[in-house]
Amino acid sequence: MELQLAPPLGSLSLVASTHHRPKASASATAAPSTSSSSEILKPRPRLPAPFPRRRPSPDRLPALCAAIERHAAGGRHAEALDAFRLARAAAPFTPLPLATYHALLAAAAALREPGAAAAVAWHMESAGAEAGLYEHNLVLSMFLSCGMLGEARRVFEGMPERNAVTWGIMMGGLVDRGCPRAALALFREMCAEADSGEPRPRAVVVAIRAATASGSLWAGRELHCCVVKMGPCDDEGDRYLSCALLDMYSKCGRVDEARRVFDGMAPRQRTVVAWNAMLAGYVLHGRGEEALELYGEMRGSGVDMDQFTFSTMLGVFARLGLLEHAKQAHAGLIQRGLPLDVVGNTALVDLYCKWGRMEDARNVFERMPKRNLISWNALIAGYGYHGMGDKAIEMFERLIAEGIVPNHVTFLAVLNACRFSGLVDRGKRTFQLMTQNPKTKPRAMHYACVIELFGREGLLDEAYSMIRRAPFAPTANMWGALLTASRVHKNMHLAKLAAEQLLAMEPEKINNYAVLLSLYISSGRQDDACKVVETLKRKGLCIGNACSWVTVRKKGHRFFFKDSLHPQCSEIYRKLDTLMKDIKEAGYVADENELLPDIHPDEQNIPRVYHSERLAIAFGLISTSLCTPLRITQSHRLCRDCHKIIKFLAKVTKREIVVRDGSRFHHFKLGICSCGDYW
């Protein structure tokens, strides 16, 4: 059998349309034709040729070189490469000016096109261009930018001479392409060369980057010793080295060592990059309070903060619940005319959602120049947690209409919205939509949402059936959702089953005992309640005192059960006693048979009027104006009696009260709660 070689790639379309058109076979001519003779004889349209048919005149070469340089300088890299193709067609083996080659190398590197990079390098070599060290470094940088590590290594090994820039380019390219250990090996090779002398600061900076990327604390400390041996450099070199070391220690989990590097920097070396790196280190390892303290020092230092500073701190404010700080940071951004990136804007949306400022969250979202799926998920989840299920569904449908593919987090946010708002039919459809797509098959957290959704409507049999039909072992969240539903609808059989499963899975989690204890007390089963208390004592566990916070004039105030440490405690208690009289006249009747989350079982005979969230609300009422909404944060789930009291307080005081408990948000307004009395 004769082997036919394919035509060259550049002329494939042209050759195939003329000389290599296949002849009709005998069987094809014998077959009945369904086309008319005019259609058969009609010539086929020719494909467009990749290059002009007429070769450009060599006289045009200077003009083409000028065009290449002009396009590259203006950032029109594709046009520069188009002009290079014409120049190559005009004079294939004529060397171009070095300035033109510099422009082409920069254009190919910017576009990251391996084919263009290979074409430029081949032309330089075949035309015999006189390339020096600078040109070799540019070729090396171009190959690395295009991900051509093999070609870059061959250029590097074949260079007649190298300088510190050459080593830095090669090491930096290896780090950027995910080969940090190879970059470290190259740094050792550079140091071992007899004529290299002391390593240059920039090369050490790249080596520290490599140690950071590889997570090698040992290599990072070795490089720190190398920096100490080098001694002080110029201000710029010292600044780069210190920032690189600071970043390395932070990302390797040694935040305290990073802070020592930061404290050792001269004030003039502490640029916004150094401050941001230290802030990011604290945030990365969950040390928000220290990040907040450092942010205060940064503001006092006079350094101009940038978008990264505000993006980082907005996440800290969201985590610590510092709404006023976030508003000030947002205002500072606007005053400086700094646009937030997608990360900062998403953090701002998340923060406003967590504080119930849904209008502000929506405004930030709508003004974002660019959004990602995380931005959509934050807003949808915010609407869901605040009982605004219809708006969450509206945003989900808008997301689908814009062609964005939802992920598991998106579906979880939608199911949560259905759960908190009682949208059973919509929740069922969403869950079914997930099951139809193999990429978004429901996980345990989605099952838990649907279980609680059924439980909210009293469909306990369907909720229990979801647990039994799950394609995996039920998780604690799934049993916890069933326990909540059983507690609300007073189904002791299912509640006991769910509680026993939870205790078997999480025997040391105090909240499981507290819920079971509350369940027994509310149903009058004192003997079972005593057994739970004995179990707690035997295990050495105790129901610790929870607390509630309220922020007044940018200052947080914390309260415990029957708290007497606050400077205004006398005034707070008088106000609370008055409020209790008012709500009793409005129809409030106390729930007697319930264990409160922050009261020890032995203290149940103490009057429960001084519960922590009630003290926080009373303080907020005497400390703010009549039109100011109150925002309470607490570490525990809101008990049924307090929930009823706050509804009456919102009614008699005509105040909006927002409580963020350990379960969800509660918006109390005119005697109604957004949760629909299910939490």
Secondary structure, 3 states (H helix, E strand, C coil): CCCCCCCCHHHHHHHHHHCCCCCCCHHHHHCCCCCCHHHHHCCCCCCCCCCCCCCCCHHHHHHHHHHHHHHHHCCCHHHHHHHHHHHHHHCCCCCCCHHHHHHHHHHHHHHCCHHHHHHHHHHHHHCCCCCCHHHHHHHHHHHHHCCCHHHHHHHHHHCCCCCHHHHHHHHHHHHHCCCHHHHHHHHHHHHHCCCCCCCCHHHHHHHHHHHHHHCCHHHHHHHHHHHHHHCCCCHHHHHHHHHHHHHHHHHCCCHHHHHHHHHCCCHHHCCHHHHHHHHHHHHHCCCHHHHHHHHHHHHHHCCCCCHHHHHHHHHHHHHHCCHHHHHHHHHHHHHHCCCCCHHHHHHHHHHHHHCCCHHHHHHHHHHCCCCCHHHHHHHHHHHHHCCCHHHHHHHHHHHHHCCCCCCHHHHHHHHHHHHHHCCHHHHHHHHHHHHHCHHHCCCHHHHHHHHHHHHHCCCHHHHHHHHHHCCCCCCHHHHHHHHHHHHHCCCHHHHHHHHHHHHHHCCCCHHHHHHHHHHHHHCCCHHHHHHHHHHHHHHCCCCCCCCEEEEECCEEEEECCCCCCCCCHHHHHHHHHHHHHHHHHCCCCCCCCCCCCCCCHHHCCCCHHHCHHHHHHHHHHHHCCCCCCEEEEECCCCCHHHHHHHHHHHHHHCCCEEEECCCCEEEEECCEECCCCCC
